[in-house]
Amino acid sequence: MLGFKKVDVYVDGKGIINTDIAFENGKITAIDNNLNLEEIEKLGANAVIVPGFIDQHIHGANSADAMDGSIDALSKIANAVAKEGTTTFLATTMTQSPENITKALNAVKEYIEKDPSDGAKVLGVHLEGPFISPKHIGAQPLEYVASGDVETFKKYYEASGKTIKIVSLAPEMEGAEELITYLKENGVVASIGHSGAKFSDCENAVKWGVSNITHTYNAQAGLHHRDAGVVGAALLFDEVNCEIICDTIHVSIPAIKLVIKNKPHDKVTLITDSMRAKHLPDGESELGGQLVIVKNGEARLVNGALAGSVLKMNDAIKNIVTKGGVPFTDAIDFATINPAKNLGIYSETGSIKVGKNADLTVLDKETFEVLLTIRNGKVIYKA
């Protein structure tokens, strides 16, 4: 058995304890003292082992984007995000032509079938658009926005090999009720995103089956005292999971604190929503055929609109702990347990427990730097 001896480990149900941890054939086999195992390496006093991070909303990294529609692009993203402790992610598409979306979905299907052992695991797809509001497009091209349509979704679902896990949509748009109902019936997370929905629209959407809010606060109707909008619904409905981009650019620290204060602990999920410029120097980049300027950690279109982020998941955790005052283990939960539960994979991954996948991240407790990333018991990144 491989593993680590006398290390701090964030163990499911026990918190951070000093113990040995062993894994074999991709699974965690033992968490106890004095285990007979072969150490991967000796870790320093500042190291802590936590579950591998799960990013349910990421477009790209390292000059690649899910919309490139290629195995090579997905591989580049998978290996780049391993550097930030991510072991599982959803390749996120955007509003584009049906041909381009289908090409991207076909690539994800092929990549998952190949099941490469390097890099983070591509669990499936987050379909962000085209079923969104033209009034809240954010950095998405207006000409390809479409009404909610079950038949169109079915074509995309088949193209992806039925690997679409989340669909971001505007519940106020024509066809939304039928689409949300269909998604729920088929085990796909329906998420309110890029939407100008009124509170009553959101209330109906939750009854139909919506269970997630896409990048809370961004590209959606804000909180107003005469209509609480999407943000008000996000805060009030306990059953709804809230994604947050914790780069302190998309969402301010007080706004982050407001979500955490109002939501049940297991309904806050950190995402990066990163684009292809992540892990690259500042300069010009691209999103959906649109020029993006990256400067000082901000990615914006020429018109100034935010165009995704260049946020790394370990930095999101660092921000929420050091600037948001969130306890370390709570922040880890927001990037592990919570997305795992949201995506229905908590029995396999998302926490450290005997029998679960050996998906682990070794962090420096003080700097939040990633020292090692392990997926299915195999080292996929070493600092």
KEKE-3310 file (N, C-alpha, C; in steps of 0.2 Angstrom, whole numbers, plus 5000, padded with zeros to 4 digits):
npx = (5004:5002:5005:5004:5013:5010:5004:4995:4978:4963:4950:4935:4921:4929:4937:4953:4966:4981:4988:4991:4989:4982:4982:4976:4975:4968:4959:4955:4961:4965:4964:4973:4984:5002:5002:5007:5015:5020:5029:5024:5031:5040:5031:5032:5030:5021:5012:4996:4984:4970:4953:4953:4950:4935:4929:4915:4913:4921:4929:4942:4960:4978:4980:4970:4953:4936:4928:4936:4935:4942:4952:4965:4964:4956:4964:4975:4969:4965:4977:4983:4974:4976:4987:4983:4977:4965:4955:4944:4933:4920:4919:4916:4904:4899:4887:4885:4886:4875:4883:4896:4895:4890:4902:4911:4905:4905:4919:4921:4914:4922:4934:4931:4928:4941:4947:4959:4974:4982:4982:4968:4951:4939:4923:4911:4900:4897:4884:4883:4872:4865:4853:4848:4846:4844:4847:4856:4868:4882:4898:4895:4891:4878:4870:4868:4860:4846:4829:4823:4823:4818:4820:4831:4840:4840:4847:4860:4863:4864:4875:4885:4887:4878:4884:4881:4880:4876:4865:4865:4853:4840:4826:4815:4813:4805:4799:4806:4800:4796:4809:4817:4810:4812:4826:4827:4820:4829:4841:4849:4857:4848:4851:4850:4855:4863:4852:4837:4827:4813:4809:4797:4798:4809:4805:4795:4803:4811:4802:4799:4811:4824:4840:4852:4863:4870:4887:4884:4877:4883:4879:4865:4848:4849:4848:4834:4823:4810:4809:4815:4823:4835:4846:4841:4832:4842:4848:4837:4831:4834:4837:4844:4859:4873:4885:4900:4912:4927:4937:4938:4936:4925:4915:4913:4921:4912:4900:4902:4903:4890:4882:4888:4884:4870:4867:4864:4877:4881:4878:4885:4897:4913:4919:4929:4927:4936:4945:4954:4966:4971:4984:4993:5004:4999:4990:4984:4969:4957:4939:4926:4928:4929:4939:4949:4956:4969:4973:4982:4976:4963:4951:4944:4932:4934:4924:4924:4917:4917:4926:4925:4937:4954:4956:4963:4959:4965:4969:4956:4951:4961:4958:4945:4947:4958:4954:4940:4937:4933:4933:4946:4943:4929:4930:4937:4927:4918:4924:4925:4917:4904:4902:4903:4892:4882:4883:4880:4890:4896:4897:4908:4919:4926:4927:4938:4939:4938:4937:4932:4937:4954:4957:4966:4973:4988:4991:5000:4999:5000:5003:4994:4999:4999:5006:5006:4996:4984:4976:4965:4974:4986:5000:4997:5001:5016:5024)
npy = (4994:5011:5028:5040:5044:5048:5061:5077:5076:5079:5072:5064:5067:5068:5079:5088:5077:5069:5057:5040:5037:5027:5020:5010:5003:5014:5017:5023:5014:5013:5022:5026:5023:5018:5011:4999:5004:5010:5025:5039:5051:5060:5072:5089:5099:5109:5104:5098:5086:5086:5083:5081:5094:5100:5107:5114:5122:5128:5135:5135:5134:5137:5141:5134:5130:5123:5125:5124:5111:5099:5085:5087:5100:5098:5090:5099:5108:5099:5095:5107:5112:5103:5107:5116:5109:5103:5089:5084:5090:5100:5102:5117:5124:5137:5150:5148:5144:5130:5121:5123:5121:5107:5101:5103:5096:5083:5081:5081:5069:5059:5061:5057:5044:5039:5040:5046:5044:5055:5071:5081:5073:5073:5075:5078:5089:5106:5114:5130:5140:5138:5143:5156:5173:5187:5199:5198:5193:5193:5189:5182:5178:5187:5183:5170:5166:5156:5151:5140:5124:5108:5098:5102:5102:5088:5084:5089:5083:5069:5071:5073:5061:5059:5065:5078:5087:5099:5112:5129:5141:5153:5155:5163:5163:5158:5141:5136:5130:5117:5112:5113:5104:5092:5091:5089:5076:5068:5068:5079:5094:5108:5125:5142:5155:5169:5178:5187:5185:5188:5187:5179:5171:5164:5157:5149:5142:5134:5126:5118:5112:5118:5118:5125:5140:5149:5156:5166:5182:5187:5192:5192:5195:5207:5210:5218:5230:5230:5219:5204:5197:5186:5185:5187:5176:5166:5168:5165:5153:5138:5126:5127:5127:5138:5144:5152:5164:5167:5177:5190:5200:5197:5196:5205:5205:5207:5204:5190:5186:5188:5178:5166:5168:5167:5155:5137:5127:5117:5121:5130:5133:5134:5140:5142:5147:5150:5155:5153:5160:5157:5152:5158:5172:5190:5198:5198:5188:5176:5173:5164:5169:5182:5196:5196:5205:5203:5208:5212:5201:5202:5197:5204:5209:5220:5230:5231:5222:5208:5194:5179:5172:5171:5164:5153:5137:5134:5147:5153:5147:5151:5165:5166:5161:5169:5182:5182:5177:5164:5148:5136:5122:5123:5131:5122:5112:5119:5118:5104:5093:5099:5103:5089:5083:5091:5087:5073:5064:5061:5049:5043:5052:5068:5068:5063:5046:5029:5018:5027:5036:5038:5053:5066:5081:5089:5102:5117:5123:5136:5145:5140:5135:5122:5106:5093:5084:5071:5059:5046:5038:5041:5051:5067:5079:5087:5099)
npz = (5000:4996:5003:5017:5032:5049:5047:5045:5042:5035:5040:5035:5046:5057:5057:5057:5059:5066:5058:5050:5032:5020:5003:4989:4973:4969:4979:4995:5008:5022:5037:5050:5064:5064:5052:5040:5026:5011:5010:5000:5000:5013:5022:5026:5042:5040:5031:5026:5022:5012:5005:4987:4976:4969:4954:4948:4938:4926:4912:4905:4904:4904:4890:4884:4880:4884:4874:4863:4858:4858:4861:4865:4870:4882:4889:4892:4900:4911:4916:4920:4930:4940:4946:4955:4964:4961:4957:4951:4938:4929:4912:4905:4895:4883:4878:4861:4843:4838:4831:4836:4850:4850:4844:4855:4865:4860:4860:4874:4877:4870:4877:4890:4888:4884:4896:4902:4913:4918:4925:4931:4933:4921:4924:4917:4909:4911:4905:4900:4895:4879:4884:4890:4896:4885:4890:4900:4897:4900:4897:4885:4868:4860:4848:4848:4859:4865:4867:4881:4877:4876:4866:4859:4870:4872:4861:4863:4875:4871:4862:4871:4876:4886:4897:4903:4917:4924:4919:4915:4915:4911:4920:4917:4904:4888:4888:4899:4910:4906:4902:4914:4922:4914:4915:4929:4930:4924:4931:4930:4935:4937:4935:4940:4930:4921:4920:4922:4931:4940:4958:4960:4948:4951:4962:4957:4948:4957:4963:4951:4950:4950:4957:4960:4959:4947:4947:4959:4961:4949:4933:4934:4940:4953:4971:4976:4985:4982:4973:4976:4967:4958:4966:4979:4980:4979:4992:5001:4998:5006:5000:4989:4980:4981:4969:4970:4965:4971:4970:4974:4965:4956:4966:4980:4997:5008:5001:4999:5012:5016:5008:5014:5027:5026:5020:5022:5028:5019:5006:4999:4986:4980:4965:4950:4938:4927:4913:4897:4899:4912:4922:4914:4908:4911:4898:4881:4877:4874:4872:4867:4854:4856:4860:4875:4888:4899:4915:4929:4936:4932:4920:4906:4894:4879:4881:4894:4902:4914:4910:4914:4924:4931:4941:4953:4961:4974:4978:4979:4990:4999:4999:5004:5017:5023:5020:5021:5033:5035:5043:5041:5038:5034:5022:5014:5013:5005:4993:4991:4998:4997:4982:4978:4984:4977:4964:4965:4968:4980:4987:4981:4981:4987:5000:5014:5017:5022:5008:4999:4984:4981:4981:4983:4990:4994:5005:5009:5025:5029:5018:5008:4996:4984:4986:4983:4972:4971:4962:4961:4969:4962:4959:4952:4951:4957:4967)
capx = (5000:5005:5002:5008:5014:5011:5003:4988:4973:4956:4946:4927:4918:4933:4941:4960:4969:4987:4987:4993:4983:4985:4977:4978:4970:4964:4954:4958:4961:4965:4966:4975:4991:5006:5001:5012:5014:5026:5027:5025:5036:5039:5029:5034:5026:5015:5007:4989:4980:4963:4951:4954:4945:4930:4927:4910:4912:4927:4929:4948:4966:4984:4979:4965:4946:4932:4925:4940:4932:4947:4955:4971:4962:4954:4970:4979:4965:4965:4984:4984:4970:4979:4992:4979:4973:4958:4955:4938:4930:4916:4921:4910:4903:4896:4883:4888:4882:4874:4889:4902:4893:4890:4909:4914:4902:4908:4926:4921:4912:4928:4939:4929:4929:4948:4949:4967:4976:4985:4978:4961:4946:4933:4917:4906:4899:4892:4881:4881:4869:4862:4846:4849:4842:4848:4848:4861:4873:4889:4903:4893:4888:4870:4867:4867:4855:4841:4824:4823:4820:4819:4822:4838:4844:4841:4853:4866:4864:4867:4882:4890:4887:4874:4888:4880:4879:4873:4863:4863:4847:4836:4819:4809:4813:4800:4801:4810:4797:4797:4816:4819:4806:4815:4832:4826:4818:4835:4846:4854:4856:4846:4854:4848:4861:4862:4845:4834:4821:4810:4809:4792:4800:4814:4801:4792:4809:4813:4796:4800:4817:4831:4844:4859:4863:4877:4891:4880:4878:4885:4875:4858:4845:4851:4843:4830:4818:4803:4809:4822:4827:4839:4851:4836:4831:4848:4849:4832:4829:4839:4838:4847:4866:4876:4891:4904:4919:4930:4943:4937:4934:4918:4911:4916:4921:4905:4895:4904:4901:4882:4880:4890:4880:4863:4866:4866:4884:4882:4875:4890:4902:4918:4920:4934:4924:4941:4945:4960:4972:4973:4991:4997:5005:4994:4990:4978:4967:4951:4933:4920:4929:4929:4945:4949:4962:4970:4978:4982:4972:4956:4950:4939:4931:4936:4919:4925:4913:4921:4925:4927:4942:4960:4957:4965:4955:4968:4968:4949:4951:4965:4954:4939:4950:4962:4950:4933:4937:4930:4937:4949:4939:4923:4932:4939:4921:4915:4927:4925:4910:4898:4901:4902:4885:4878:4884:4878:4896:4899:4898:4914:4924:4923:4930:4943:4935:4940:4932:4932:4943:4960:4958:4969:4977:4992:4992:5004:4994:5001:5003:4989:5002:4998:5012:5005:4989:4984:4969:4964:4980:4992:5002:4996:5005:5021:5027)
capy = (5000:5018:5032:5045:5042:5054:5068:5080:5074:5081:5065:5064:5066:5069:5085:5087:5073:5067:5049:5038:5036:5022:5019:5005:5002:5020:5019:5024:5008:5013:5029:5024:5024:5013:5007:4996:5006:5013:5032:5043:5055:5063:5079:5094:5100:5113:5100:5095:5082:5087:5080:5084:5100:5099:5113:5112:5128:5130:5135:5134:5136:5136:5143:5129:5131:5118:5126:5122:5105:5094:5081:5091:5106:5096:5087:5104:5110:5094:5095:5114:5113:5098:5111:5120:5104:5100:5082:5083:5096:5100:5106:5121:5127:5144:5151:5148:5141:5123:5117:5123:5117:5100:5099:5103:5090:5077:5080:5078:5062:5056:5062:5053:5037:5038:5040:5047:5044:5061:5077:5080:5070:5077:5071:5079:5095:5111:5118:5137:5143:5145:5145:5162:5179:5191:5205:5196:5188:5194:5189:5177:5182:5188:5180:5163:5165:5153:5149:5134:5119:5101:5094:5105:5099:5081:5083:5091:5077:5063:5072:5073:5054:5059:5068:5085:5087:5105:5117:5135:5144:5158:5152:5167:5162:5153:5134:5135:5125:5110:5110:5112:5098:5087:5090:5085:5069:5065:5069:5084:5100:5114:5131:5149:5159:5174:5178:5193:5183:5191:5182:5174:5167:5159:5153:5144:5137:5130:5121:5114:5108:5121:5117:5128:5146:5150:5161:5170:5189:5189:5191:5190:5201:5208:5211:5225:5230:5229:5213:5201:5194:5180:5185:5186:5169:5162:5168:5163:5146:5134:5119:5129:5128:5144:5145:5159:5165:5170:5181:5196:5204:5196:5196:5208:5201:5208:5200:5183:5184:5188:5171:5161:5169:5165:5148:5131:5125:5112:5124:5135:5130:5138:5139:5147:5151:5152:5155:5150:5164:5155:5149:5162:5179:5195:5200:5197:5181:5175:5169:5163:5173:5189:5198:5197:5208:5200:5213:5212:5196:5203:5196:5208:5211:5227:5234:5231:5216:5203:5188:5174:5173:5168:5161:5146:5135:5135:5154:5154:5145:5156:5171:5165:5160:5175:5189:5181:5175:5157:5143:5132:5116:5126:5133:5115:5109:5122:5115:5097:5090:5103:5101:5082:5082:5094:5083:5066:5059:5061:5042:5041:5057:5074:5068:5057:5041:5023:5016:5032:5037:5042:5060:5070:5087:5091:5110:5121:5126:5144:5148:5138:5132:5115:5103:5087:5082:5064:5056:5038:5036:5042:5058:5070:5085:5088:5106)
capz = (5000:4996:5008:5021:5039:5054:5044:5047:5037:5036:5039:5036:5052:5063:5057:5055:5064:5064:5057:5044:5027:5015:4998:4985:4968:4968:4984:5002:5012:5029:5040:5057:5066:5063:5046:5036:5020:5007:5009:4994:5002:5019:5022:5032:5047:5038:5026:5028:5017:5011:4999:4980:4975:4963:4951:4944:4933:4923:4905:4902:4908:4900:4883:4881:4882:4883:4868:4858:4855:4856:4867:4867:4875:4888:4892:4894:4906:4916:4919:4923:4936:4945:4949:4960:4969:4958:4955:4947:4936:4924:4907:4905:4888:4883:4872:4854:4838:4839:4829:4840:4856:4848:4844:4862:4869:4857:4863:4881:4877:4868:4882:4896:4885:4884:4903:4903:4920:4920:4926:4934:4930:4918:4926:4913:4906:4914:4899:4902:4889:4876:4886:4895:4895:4881:4894:4906:4893:4903:4891:4880:4862:4860:4843:4849:4864:4863:4872:4884:4872:4878:4860:4858:4875:4871:4856:4866:4880:4867:4859:4876:4879:4892:4903:4905:4924:4926:4914:4918:4911:4913:4921:4915:4897:4886:4888:4905:4915:4903:4902:4921:4924:4911:4918:4936:4929:4921:4936:4928:4940:4934:4938:4937:4928:4916:4921:4925:4934:4946:4964:4958:4943:4954:4967:4952:4946:4963:4963:4945:4951:4951:4964:4960:4956:4943:4949:4962:4960:4943:4927:4936:4944:4960:4977:4977:4991:4979:4971:4978:4961:4958:4972:4985:4980:4981:4999:5004:4997:5009:4996:4983:4981:4978:4967:4971:4962:4977:4968:4977:4959:4954:4972:4986:5003:5011:4998:5000:5019:5016:5006:5019:5033:5025:5017:5025:5027:5013:5000:4996:4982:4977:4958:4947:4931:4924:4906:4895:4902:4919:4922:4909:4910:4908:4891:4877:4877:4869:4875:4862:4848:4859:4863:4882:4891:4906:4918:4937:4939:4930:4913:4904:4887:4878:4884:4902:4905:4916:4905:4917:4929:4930:4948:4955:4967:4980:4979:4981:4997:5003:4999:5009:5024:5025:5019:5023:5040:5036:5046:5036:5036:5031:5016:5011:5012:5000:4987:4990:5000:4994:4975:4977:4985:4972:4958:4966:4968:4986:4989:4978:4982:4990:5007:5015:5021:5019:5003:4994:4979:4984:4977:4989:4989:5000:5005:5014:5029:5030:5011:5004:4990:4983:4986:4979:4970:4969:4959:4961:4971:4958:4959:4945:4951:4962:4966)
cpx = (5004:5002:5007:5008:5014:5010:4996:4984:4966:4951:4938:4924:4922:4937:4948:4963:4976:4987:4991:4987:4986:4980:4980:4973:4965:4959:4958:4956:4961:4967:4967:4982:4995:5004:5007:5011:5020:5025:5029:5031:5035:5037:5031:5028:5020:5010:5001:4986:4973:4960:4953:4949:4941:4928:4922:4908:4918:4928:4936:4954:4972:4983:4973:4958:4941:4929:4929:4938:4937:4950:4961:4970:4960:4960:4974:4975:4966:4972:4986:4980:4973:4984:4989:4975:4967:4959:4949:4935:4925:4918:4915:4910:4901:4891:4887:4884:4881:4880:4895:4901:4893:4898:4912:4911:4904:4915:4926:4919:4918:4933:4938:4930:4936:4950:4956:4968:4979:4980:4972:4956:4941:4927:4912:4906:4895:4890:4879:4879:4868:4855:4846:4846:4847:4850:4854:4866:4880:4894:4901:4890:4881:4867:4865:4862:4849:4836:4825:4820:4822:4822:4829:4842:4845:4847:4859:4868:4867:4874:4887:4891:4883:4878:4887:4877:4875:4871:4861:4858:4844:4828:4813:4808:4807:4803:4804:4807:4798:4804:4818:4816:4810:4822:4832:4825:4824:4841:4851:4852:4854:4848:4852:4855:4860:4855:4843:4828:4819:4810:4803:4794:4805:4810:4798:4798:4811:4808:4797:4806:4824:4834:4851:4858:4870:4880:4886:4882:4879:4881:4868:4855:4847:4846:4840:4825:4811:4803:4815:4826:4830:4843:4846:4834:4836:4849:4843:4830:4835:4841:4842:4855:4869:4883:4894:4911:4923:4937:4943:4936:4927:4913:4915:4916:4915:4900:4896:4901:4893:4879:4882:4885:4873:4862:4867:4873:4885:4879:4879:4895:4906:4919:4926:4931:4930:4941:4953:4967:4974:4980:4995:4999:5000:4995:4984:4976:4961:4945:4928:4921:4930:4936:4945:4956:4963:4975:4977:4977:4965:4956:4944:4938:4933:4931:4919:4921:4918:4920:4928:4933:4948:4961:4959:4961:4958:4968:4961:4948:4955:4961:4949:4941:4953:4958:4943:4932:4933:4935:4940:4945:4933:4925:4934:4932:4918:4918:4928:4918:4904:4897:4900:4895:4880:4878:4882:4884:4899:4900:4905:4920:4921:4925:4934:4940:4937:4934:4931:4938:4948:4962:4960:4973:4981:4993:4997:4999:4994:5001:4998:4992:5000:5005:5012:4997:4989:4977:4970:4971:4986:4993:5001:4999:5010:5024:5035)
cpy = (5006:5022:5037:5043:5049:5061:5070:5079:5076:5075:5067:5063:5067:5075:5083:5083:5071:5059:5047:5037:5032:5021:5013:5004:5008:5021:5019:5018:5008:5020:5027:5025:5018:5008:5005:4998:5009:5021:5035:5047:5058:5070:5083:5095:5105:5110:5098:5092:5083:5084:5084:5089:5098:5105:5112:5117:5131:5130:5133:5136:5134:5136:5138:5131:5125:5119:5125:5115:5100:5091:5084:5097:5104:5093:5093:5107:5106:5094:5102:5114:5108:5102:5115:5116:5101:5093:5080:5090:5095:5104:5110:5125:5134:5144:5152:5145:5133:5119:5117:5120:5110:5097:5099:5097:5084:5076:5078:5071:5058:5055:5057:5046:5035:5037:5041:5047:5050:5066:5075:5076:5074:5073:5072:5086:5100:5115:5125:5140:5137:5147:5150:5168:5184:5198:5204:5191:5188:5194:5184:5181:5181:5184:5173:5161:5161:5151:5142:5129:5112:5097:5096:5102:5092:5079:5084:5085:5071:5065:5072:5066:5054:5061:5075:5084:5093:5109:5123:5138:5149:5156:5157:5167:5157:5146:5132:5130:5118:5108:5109:5105:5092:5086:5087:5078:5065:5066:5074:5090:5106:5120:5137:5153:5163:5175:5185:5191:5187:5185:5177:5169:5162:5154:5147:5139:5132:5124:5116:5110:5111:5120:5120:5135:5147:5156:5167:5177:5191:5187:5189:5196:5201:5209:5218:5225:5229:5222:5210:5198:5188:5180:5184:5179:5164:5162:5165:5156:5141:5128:5121:5130:5134:5143:5152:5159:5170:5173:5188:5202:5203:5197:5199:5203:5201:5204:5192:5181:5184:5181:5166:5162:5166:5158:5143:5129:5121:5115:5130:5131:5135:5135:5144:5151:5153:5151:5153:5154:5162:5151:5152:5169:5184:5196:5199:5189:5181:5171:5169:5168:5180:5190:5199:5200:5206:5205:5213:5207:5197:5201:5200:5209:5218:5232:5235:5226:5211:5197:5182:5176:5170:5165:5154:5143:5136:5142:5156:5152:5149:5163:5171:5164:5167:5182:5188:5179:5168:5152:5138:5126:5118:5127:5127:5112:5112:5120:5108:5093:5093:5101:5093:5080:5085:5090:5075:5061:5059:5054:5039:5046:5063:5074:5062:5052:5034:5020:5021:5032:5040:5048:5064:5076:5088:5099:5112:5125:5134:5147:5146:5135:5125:5111:5096:5087:5075:5062:5049:5035:5037:5050:5061:5077:5085:5095:5105)
cpz = (5000:5001:5011:5028:5043:5050:5046:5041:5039:5034:5040:5042:5058:5063:5055:5061:5062:5064:5051:5039:5022:5009:4993:4980:4967:4974:4991:5006:5019:5031:5048:5058:5065:5057:5042:5028:5017:5006:5002:4994:5009:5018:5028:5037:5045:5033:5029:5021:5017:5005:4992:4979:4969:4960:4946:4939:4931:4916:4902:4907:4903:4893:4880:4884:4880:4876:4862:4854:4854:4862:4870:4872:4882:4892:4895:4901:4912:4920:4922:4929:4942:4949:4955:4965:4967:4955:4950:4944:4930:4918:4905:4898:4889:4877:4866:4849:4840:4837:4833:4847:4855:4848:4851:4866:4866:4860:4870:4881:4875:4874:4888:4894:4885:4891:4904:4911:4922:4921:4930:4930:4927:4919:4921:4911:4911:4907:4901:4896:4884:4879:4892:4892:4891:4885:4900:4903:4896:4897:4886:4874:4861:4854:4843:4855:4862:4869:4875:4879:4874:4872:4859:4864:4874:4866:4859:4871:4876:4864:4865:4879:4886:4899:4905:4912:4927:4919:4917:4913:4915:4914:4919:4907:4894:4886:4894:4909:4912:4903:4909:4923:4921:4914:4925:4935:4927:4925:4934:4933:4935:4938:4935:4936:4922:4915:4924:4928:4940:4952:4962:4953:4946:4959:4963:4950:4951:4963:4957:4946:4951:4957:4964:4957:4953:4946:4953:4962:4953:4937:4929:4940:4951:4965:4977:4982:4988:4975:4972:4973:4962:4965:4979:4985:4982:4989:5003:5004:5000:5004:4990:4984:4977:4976:4968:4968:4967:4975:4970:4971:4957:4960:4977:4992:5007:5008:4999:5007:5020:5014:5012:5025:5032:5023:5022:5023:5020:5006:4998:4993:4979:4970:4956:4941:4927:4917:4904:4897:4908:4918:4916:4911:4908:4901:4887:4877:4873:4873:4870:4856:4850:4862:4871:4884:4898:4909:4926:4939:4937:4922:4911:4896:4886:4880:4891:4905:4908:4911:4908:4922:4927:4937:4949:4961:4973:4982:4982:4988:5001:5004:5005:5016:5026:5025:5021:5030:5041:5039:5040:5033:5032:5023:5011:5009:5006:4993:4986:4992:4997:4986:4974:4978:4980:4966:4959:4966:4975:4989:4986:4980:4985:4997:5008:5020:5017:5014:4997:4989:4983:4980:4983:4986:4995:5000:5010:5018:5030:5023:5007:4997:4990:4982:4982:4977:4968:4967:4959:4964:4967:4958:4952:4945:4957:4961:4965)
residu = (MET:LEU:GLY:PHE:LYS:LYS:VAL:ASP:VAL:TYR:VAL:ASP:GLY:LYS:GLY:ILE:ILE:ASN:THR:ASP:ILE:ALA:PHE:GLU:ASN:GLY:LYS:ILE:THR:ALA:ILE:ASP:ASN:ASN:LEU:ASN:LEU:GLU:GLU:ILE:GLU:LYS:LEU:GLY:ALA:ASN:ALA:VAL:ILE:VAL:PRO:GLY:PHE:ILE:ASP:GLN:HIS:ILE:HIS:GLY:ALA:ASN:SER:ALA:ASP:ALA:MET:ASP:GLY:SER:ILE:ASP:ALA:LEU:SER:LYS:ILE:ALA:ASN:ALA:VAL:ALA:LYS:GLU:GLY:THR:THR:THR:PHE:LEU:ALA:THR:THR:MET:THR:GLN:SER:PRO:GLU:ASN:ILE:THR:LYS:ALA:LEU:ASN:ALA:VAL:LYS:GLU:TYR:ILE:GLU:LYS:ASP:PRO:SER:ASP:GLY:ALA:LYS:VAL:LEU:GLY:VAL:HIS:LEU:GLU:GLY:PRO:PHE:ILE:SER:PRO:LYS:HIS:ILE:GLY:ALA:GLN:PRO:LEU:GLU:TYR:VAL:ALA:SER:GLY:ASP:VAL:GLU:THR:PHE:LYS:LYS:TYR:TYR:GLU:ALA:SER:GLY:LYS:THR:ILE:LYS:ILE:VAL:SER:LEU:ALA:PRO:GLU:MET:GLU:GLY:ALA:GLU:GLU:LEU:ILE:THR:TYR:LEU:LYS:GLU:ASN:GLY:VAL:VAL:ALA:SER:ILE:GLY:HIS:SER:GLY:ALA:LYS:PHE:SER:ASP:CYS:GLU:ASN:ALA:VAL:LYS:TRP:GLY:VAL:SER:ASN:ILE:THR:HIS:THR:TYR:ASN:ALA:GLN:ALA:GLY:LEU:HIS:HIS:ARG:ASP:ALA:GLY:VAL:VAL:GLY:ALA:ALA:LEU:LEU:PHE:ASP:GLU:VAL:ASN:CYS:GLU:ILE:ILE:CYS:ASP:THR:ILE:HIS:VAL:SER:ILE:PRO:ALA:ILE:LYS:LEU:VAL:ILE:LYS:ASN:LYS:PRO:HIS:ASP:LYS:VAL:THR:LEU:ILE:THR:ASP:SER:MET:ARG:ALA:LYS:HIS:LEU:PRO:ASP:GLY:GLU:SER:GLU:LEU:GLY:GLY:GLN:LEU:VAL:ILE:VAL:LYS:ASN:GLY:GLU:ALA:ARG:LEU:VAL:ASN:GLY:ALA:LEU:ALA:GLY:SER:VAL:LEU:LYS:MET:ASN:ASP:ALA:ILE:LYS:ASN:ILE:VAL:THR:LYS:GLY:GLY:VAL:PRO:PHE:THR:ASP:ALA:ILE:ASP:PHE:ALA:THR:ILE:ASN:PRO:ALA:LYS:ASN:LEU:GLY:ILE:TYR:SER:GLU:THR:GLY:SER:ILE:LYS:VAL:GLY:LYS:ASN:ALA:ASP:LEU:THR:VAL:LEU:ASP:LYS:GLU:THR:PHE:GLU:VAL:LEU:LEU:THR:ILE:ARG:ASN:GLY:LYS:VAL:ILE:TYR:LYS:ALA)
# end
